[in-house]
């Protein structure tokens, strides 16, 4: 066995801290762009991830309500004794999401564990958040996606006052407009921590550390950066300092920040991120020593 310490060990992170930082960190968004994995393949891959060495890292399977029929077809085609842990993404509205929930409620092939809904932007976002929260009647934990638009802080304040749901923010996508700068994201992280709101992120977070993505040239945030930025926001840092953490391109100082933090408090705020790839985050977590690698005998 190699005695060379991993980057996480060099930073002072022990196995318990590492596990607490990464448990259920990556929500499986394989059927969403840019991967657009066919539903049956995505369901089978999710089940394989759930039985793999890296199962600790894997969160629930995210499915648009508009593709519910495909999920049911995949379950018919490949029966399993393990219920599919599923989050409904209300891409066609809350009425349709409620109908989908009714369809799945008594289906023992599925464990429905959450709902995600995006606030409409045809009015003030604070009002949209109030209406959405008043309309939710799902008995499921929800993540409310707040668009990057004027009034996002008002919407966040409404969610904070409600106290029951998470916020969700988009951190990547097909154009530069979908990629917030480190300054913009720092404002979000600090606001969530100060308001006491748990949050998740989605898109553009495949890798651990901030990078310039090949092919697109977009600046992509790193999920390790976000974990460390959340830790510094909890410690009381101002947005400018948190933005510097989000802009860091070296894993070592980020791991050092996390070694000095309470990992459960960090994850109580930054709950997960959605990724159309499980393998990319897992590869980085292994290389950093944040998840264990089985050594060949």
C-alpha distance (Angstrom), angle and dihedral (degrees) to the residues before:
residue distance angle dihedral
X1 . . .
X2 3.80 . .
X3 3.79 115.8 .
X4 3.80 94.0 -163.5
X5 3.81 108.0 122.8
X6 3.78 117.3 -122.0
X7 3.82 120.9 -122.2
X8 3.82 88.5 -102.8
X9 3.82 91.4 52.9
X10 3.78 91.4 46.5
X11 3.80 88.2 55.2
X12 3.81 91.1 51.5
X13 3.81 99.1 -105.7
X14 3.79 113.1 145.2
X15 3.81 125.3 -153.2
X16 3.80 93.6 -97.7
X17 3.79 93.4 52.4
X18 3.80 91.1 46.8
X19 3.80 93.0 50.8
X20 3.80 91.8 49.1
X21 3.80 90.2 51.8
X22 3.80 96.5 51.6
X23 3.82 106.9 32.4
X24 3.84 109.4 127.8
X25 3.80 88.7 -14.3
X26 3.83 97.8 142.4
X27 3.80 120.1 60.1
X28 3.81 110.9 -154.7
X29 3.82 108.0 -116.1
X30 3.80 96.2 161.4
X31 3.82 94.6 137.9
X32 3.81 92.2 56.9
X33 3.83 126.7 83.8
X34 2.91 136.7 -47.5
X35 3.82 92.8 26.1
X36 3.83 96.9 36.9
X37 3.80 90.0 -177.9
X38 3.82 112.4 -168.5
X39 3.80 109.1 -99.5
X40 3.80 98.5 -116.4
X41 3.81 91.7 48.2
X42 3.81 90.5 47.3
X43 3.81 93.4 50.6
X44 3.81 91.9 49.3
X45 3.80 91.5 46.6
X46 3.80 91.3 49.4
X47 3.78 91.0 53.5
X48 3.79 89.7 48.8
X49 3.82 90.4 51.8
X50 3.81 88.8 50.1
X51 3.82 89.6 58.3
X52 3.79 97.2 40.5
X53 3.80 133.7 100.2
X54 3.80 88.3 -99.2
X55 3.82 96.6 50.1
X56 3.82 89.8 119.0
X57 3.81 90.0 70.9
X58 3.81 97.9 49.3
X59 3.78 120.6 100.3
X60 3.81 127.9 -171.5
X61 3.80 128.4 -50.7
X62 3.82 112.6 -100.0
X63 3.82 117.6 -143.7
X64 3.81 130.9 176.5
X65 3.80 112.3 -124.3
X66 3.81 87.8 -128.0
X67 3.83 89.3 65.9
X68 3.79 98.6 47.7
X69 3.81 91.5 115.4
X70 3.80 90.0 58.8
X71 3.80 90.7 52.7
X72 3.79 91.4 52.2
X73 3.82 90.6 48.2
X74 3.82 90.1 51.2
X75 3.80 91.0 50.4
X76 3.80 90.3 49.5
X77 3.80 92.1 49.3
X78 3.81 95.7 47.8
X79 3.83 112.1 30.1
X80 3.78 117.0 -162.6
X81 3.78 136.6 177.3
X82 3.82 88.9 -134.4
X83 3.83 114.3 85.8
X84 3.80 113.7 -128.4
X85 3.82 108.6 -113.7
X86 3.78 100.5 -135.6
X87 3.80 138.9 -176.7
X88 3.79 117.5 -163.6
X89 3.80 115.5 -137.0
X90 3.80 107.1 -153.6
X91 3.80 97.6 -138.8
X92 3.82 93.3 151.7
X93 3.80 99.9 41.1
X94 3.78 140.3 -81.2
X95 3.81 95.5 -77.9
X96 3.80 91.3 59.2
X97 3.82 90.2 43.0
X98 3.81 89.8 55.2
X99 3.81 89.9 50.7
X100 3.82 90.4 50.0
X101 3.79 90.5 50.2
X102 3.80 89.7 52.7
X103 3.80 90.5 52.1
X104 3.81 92.0 51.0
X105 3.79 99.0 38.2
X106 3.80 96.3 91.3
X107 3.82 96.9 29.2
X108 3.80 105.3 110.9
X109 3.82 90.0 -164.7
X110 3.81 88.2 73.3
X111 3.78 134.0 55.9
X112 3.80 105.1 -160.3
X113 3.80 106.0 -151.0
X114 3.80 107.0 165.6
X115 3.77 153.8 -8.3
X116 3.80 132.0 -129.4
X117 3.79 123.3 -160.9
X118 3.82 133.2 173.3
X119 3.78 120.7 -136.0
X120 3.82 114.3 -117.8
X121 3.80 115.5 -116.9
X122 3.81 98.8 -150.4
X123 3.81 90.9 102.7
X124 3.80 141.4 12.5
X125 3.80 108.8 -38.9
X126 3.80 92.5 -134.0
X127 3.81 89.8 58.1
X128 3.82 90.6 45.3
X129 3.80 89.9 53.3
X130 3.82 92.6 50.3
X131 3.80 92.3 48.6
X132 3.80 92.6 46.6
X133 3.79 93.6 49.4
X134 3.82 90.9 46.5
X135 3.81 89.6 51.2
X136 3.82 96.7 48.2
X137 3.79 110.0 104.3
X138 3.77 103.1 152.6
X139 3.81 105.8 113.5
X140 3.80 84.2 -132.9
X141 3.79 129.8 112.3
X142 3.80 108.8 -103.5
X143 3.79 135.8 -154.5
X144 3.81 111.4 -151.0
X145 3.80 112.2 -152.6
X146 3.80 111.4 -142.0
X147 3.82 112.8 -157.8
X148 3.79 120.6 -132.1
X149 3.78 95.0 -103.7
X150 3.78 141.8 112.8
X151 3.78 108.6 -64.5
X152 3.80 98.8 32.2
X153 3.80 90.2 128.6
X154 3.81 89.9 54.4
X155 3.80 90.1 53.4
X156 3.79 90.9 48.0
X157 3.80 90.6 51.1
X158 3.82 90.1 53.2
X159 3.81 90.8 51.2
X160 3.81 89.8 47.4
X161 3.81 91.3 51.1
X162 3.82 90.6 49.5
X163 3.80 89.7 50.7
X164 3.80 97.1 -167.7
X165 3.80 105.9 87.8
X166 3.79 140.2 53.9
X167 3.79 127.2 -118.5
X168 3.79 120.7 -126.5
X169 3.80 127.9 -156.7
X170 3.81 131.8 -172.1
X171 3.81 115.9 -125.8
X172 3.80 102.7 175.6
X173 3.76 145.7 15.4
X174 3.80 145.6 140.4
X175 3.82 97.7 -50.8
X176 3.79 139.7 37.7
X177 3.81 89.1 -104.8
X178 3.82 88.8 68.0
X179 3.81 93.4 56.0
X180 3.81 112.9 79.8
X181 3.78 116.7 -153.2
X182 3.78 120.3 -113.6
X183 3.83 87.6 -103.1
X184 3.81 91.9 54.9
X185 3.79 93.0 45.6
X186 3.80 91.4 46.5
X187 3.82 89.0 56.4
X188 3.82 88.9 53.2
X189 3.81 94.9 47.6
X190 3.80 93.8 47.2
X191 3.81 92.6 45.1
X192 3.81 91.8 50.8
X193 3.80 92.4 48.8
X194 3.80 93.9 45.8
X195 3.82 92.6 45.8
X196 3.82 91.7 46.3
X197 3.81 94.3 -120.1
X198 3.81 122.8 147.1
X199 3.79 111.8 -136.5
X200 3.77 142.3 -170.1
X201 3.79 129.4 -160.0
X202 3.75 131.3 -146.9
X203 3.82 138.8 -161.6
X204 3.79 130.4 19.0
X205 3.79 96.6 37.7
X206 3.80 102.1 106.6
X207 3.79 96.1 125.3
X208 3.79 133.4 55.3
X209 3.80 99.0 -125.8
X210 3.80 131.9 41.6
X211 3.79 113.0 -90.9
X212 3.78 145.5 158.8
X213 3.79 105.1 -100.9
X214 3.79 117.0 -124.2
X215 3.78 114.4 -117.2
X216 3.81 97.6 15.2
X217 3.78 102.5 46.6
X218 3.81 89.7 -141.2
X219 3.78 119.0 146.4
X220 3.81 105.1 -117.9
X221 3.78 123.0 -160.4
X222 3.78 119.7 -125.5
X223 3.78 120.6 -128.8
X224 3.82 90.2 -139.5
X225 3.81 87.3 55.7
X226 3.80 89.9 53.2
X227 3.80 92.7 49.0
X228 3.80 90.3 50.9
X229 3.81 92.6 42.9
X230 3.80 89.4 53.0
X231 3.80 89.7 51.2
X232 3.80 91.2 52.5
X233 3.81 92.1 46.3
X234 3.82 89.0 52.7
X235 3.82 88.0 51.1
X236 3.82 88.5 56.5
X237 3.81 102.5 -102.4
X238 3.79 118.4 160.5
X239 3.83 119.9 -114.1
X240 3.82 92.7 -100.9
X241 3.81 91.3 59.4
X242 3.81 91.8 44.0
X243 3.83 89.1 50.7
X244 3.81 89.5 55.0
X245 3.81 89.2 55.0
X246 3.80 90.2 50.0
X247 3.81 89.7 51.2
X248 3.82 94.1 52.1
X249 3.82 114.9 118.4
X250 3.80 97.7 -172.2
X251 3.81 119.8 81.7
X252 3.84 95.9 -152.7
X253 3.85 98.6 74.7
X254 3.81 90.4 42.5
X255 3.79 91.4 53.5
X256 3.81 89.7 47.5
X257 3.81 90.2 54.9
X258 3.79 90.6 50.8
X259 3.80 93.0 46.8
X260 3.81 88.1 60.4
X261 3.82 94.2 45.6
X262 3.79 135.0 80.9
X263 3.82 101.7 -106.3
X264 3.79 94.4 -156.9
X265 3.79 91.6 53.4
X266 3.81 89.8 49.8
X267 3.81 92.0 51.4
X268 3.80 92.5 43.3
X269 3.81 85.5 67.3
X270 3.84 103.4 29.9
X271 3.79 98.6 42.4
X272 3.82 103.8 172.4
X273 3.77 147.2 -42.3
X274 3.78 130.0 -127.0
X275 3.78 117.0 -123.3
X276 3.79 131.8 176.1
X277 3.81 85.9 -148.3
X278 3.79 125.5 58.1
X279 3.80 94.1 174.6
X280 3.83 96.2 60.8
X281 3.83 96.6 54.9
X282 3.80 90.7 41.2
X283 3.81 91.9 52.9
X284 3.80 90.9 53.3
X285 3.80 93.3 44.9
X286 3.80 89.4 52.6
X287 3.79 93.9 47.7
X288 3.82 90.0 51.3
X289 3.80 92.9 47.6
X290 3.81 93.8 -117.9
X291 3.79 90.6 126.2
X292 3.75 125.0 34.2
X293 3.78 122.1 -106.3
X294 3.80 119.3 -145.0
X295 3.79 107.7 -121.7
X296 3.81 117.8 -136.7
X297 3.80 112.5 -114.3
